[in-house]
Amino acid sequence: MNSNIDPLTDEEMRNWPINPLVDMEKPFVDVRGSIQPLVDSLMKSAVMIESKAGSLRANHYHKTDWHYCYVIKGKIEYYFKKLNSNEKPQLIVVEKEQMIFTPPLVEHCMKFPVDTLFLTLSRNPRDQETYESDVVRVNLIDASDSISWKPDNE
């Protein structure tokens, strides 16, 4: 295992959201504006991702990583299912100012029907070596009609 990846703990797993679509806390609002709580967990990565309409991301699962994805603008069609399940993937449409959570060992894929900007907050560091050592690519969703990328596409 990559030395940048900490082992999962039972306590960490007990604090994960139960549903993929996360119930957001009410924002704190005063005359200056508002503060919207997103995540109060230790994490090692925060990245902003821009996705063009018609593109596809993920189509994989993580061995230990989890992530929250908060939509700033646009929309995500989020497909997911438990690892090795024979069930059809479930679909959640994640709108602007909504957030989803993906735990480890959940196959997931994101399609973008419109240009989308979202924030991803992750447990593990996002450097390419650490990321690739934890991710396993799958074909949850057919990528043939989407703009997609894999490491071997370079």
C-alpha positions in Angstrom: 0.0 0.0 0.0 1.1 3.5 -0.7 2.7 5.2 2.4 0.6 8.3 1.8 -2.6 6.3 2.5 -3.7 5.7 6.1 -5.6 2.5 7.0 -9.4 2.9 7.4 -10.6 2.9 11.0 -14.0 1.7 12.4 -14.5 5.2 13.9 -14.0 6.8 10.5 -16.5 4.5 8.9 -19.1 5.2 11.6 -19.0 8.9 10.7 -19.8 8.5 7.0 -23.1 9.7 5.7 -25.7 6.9 5.3 -27.0 8.1 1.9 -25.0 9.2 -1.1 -26.9 12.5 -1.3 -25.7 14.4 1.8 -28.2 16.3 3.9 -26.6 19.8 4.1 -26.5 21.6 7.4 -28.4 25.0 7.5 -26.0 27.8 6.6 -25.2 30.5 9.2 -26.6 33.7 7.9 -26.1 37.3 9.1 -25.9 40.7 7.5 -22.4 39.9 6.0 -23.7 36.9 4.1 -23.7 33.2 4.8 -21.4 30.3 5.8 -22.4 26.9 4.5 -20.8 24.0 6.4 -19.7 21.3 4.0 -17.4 18.7 5.7 -16.0 18.4 9.2 -13.7 15.5 8.7 -9.9 15.2 8.4 -9.0 15.1 4.7 -5.9 15.4 2.7 -7.2 16.8 -0.6 -9.5 19.6 -1.9 -9.7 20.0 -5.6 -11.9 22.0 -7.9 -13.0 20.1 -11.0 -14.4 21.6 -14.2 -16.2 19.2 -16.5 -17.5 20.0 -20.0 -21.0 19.0 -21.1 -21.0 15.4 -22.5 -18.0 14.3 -20.4 -17.7 11.4 -18.1 -15.5 11.0 -15.0 -14.7 8.2 -12.6 -16.0 4.8 -13.8 -14.0 3.3 -11.0 -13.9 2.6 -7.3 -11.4 3.4 -4.5 -9.8 0.9 -2.2 -9.6 3.3 0.8 -10.4 6.8 -0.4 -13.7 8.5 0.2 -14.9 11.8 -1.3 -17.5 14.4 -1.0 -18.5 16.3 -4.2 -20.2 19.6 -3.9 -21.7 21.1 -7.0 -20.9 24.8 -7.4 -22.6 25.2 -10.8 -24.1 22.7 -13.3 -25.3 19.2 -12.6 -23.9 15.7 -12.1 -25.6 12.4 -13.1 -24.1 10.2 -10.4 -24.2 6.4 -11.0 -23.2 4.0 -8.2 -23.4 0.5 -6.9 -21.7 -1.6 -4.3 -18.5 -3.4 -5.5 -19.2 -6.8 -7.1 -23.0 -6.3 -7.0 -25.1 -7.7 -9.8 -27.6 -4.9 -9.3 -28.1 -2.2 -11.9 -26.3 1.1 -11.0 -28.5 3.6 -9.1 -28.7 7.2 -10.4 -28.9 10.4 -8.4 -29.0 13.7 -10.2 -26.9 16.2 -8.1 -27.9 19.8 -8.6 -26.1 23.1 -7.8 -25.5 23.5 -4.1 -26.0 19.7 -3.4 -23.3 17.3 -2.2 -22.8 13.6 -2.6 -20.6 11.2 -0.6 -18.8 8.1 -2.0 -17.2 5.7 0.4 -14.5 3.2 -0.5 -15.5 0.1 -2.5 -18.4 1.7 -4.3 -18.3 1.7 -8.0 -19.2 5.1 -9.3 -19.3 7.2 -12.4 -20.3 10.8 -13.1 -21.8 12.1 -16.3 -22.2 15.8 -17.0 -25.2 16.9 -19.1 -24.1 20.6 -18.8 -20.8 22.4 -18.1 -20.2 21.8 -14.4 -17.9 23.0 -11.7 -17.6 21.0 -8.4 -15.4 20.8 -5.4 -14.1 17.4 -4.3 -12.9 16.8 -0.7 -11.1 13.6 -0.3 -9.5 11.4 2.5 -6.3 10.7 0.6 -3.8 13.0 -1.1 -4.6 13.7 -4.8 -1.0 13.4 -6.2 -1.1 11.1 -9.2 0.9 8.3 -7.7 -1.2 8.0 -4.5 -4.4 8.4 -6.5 -3.5 5.7 -9.0 -2.4 3.2 -6.3 -5.9 3.4 -4.7 -8.2 3.5 -7.7 -9.5 0.5 -9.7 -11.1 1.3 -13.1 -14.4 -0.4 -14.0 -17.0 -0.1 -16.8 -20.0 0.8 -14.7 -21.2 3.1 -17.5 -20.5 2.8 -21.2 -18.1 5.6 -22.0 -18.4 5.3 -25.8 -20.8 8.2 -26.2 -19.0 10.5 -23.8 -15.8 12.5 -23.6 -13.7 10.4 -21.3 -10.0 9.7 -20.4 -7.9 6.8 -19.1 -4.2 6.8 -18.2 -3.5 4.7 -21.3 -5.0 7.4 -23.5 -1.9 9.6 -23.3 
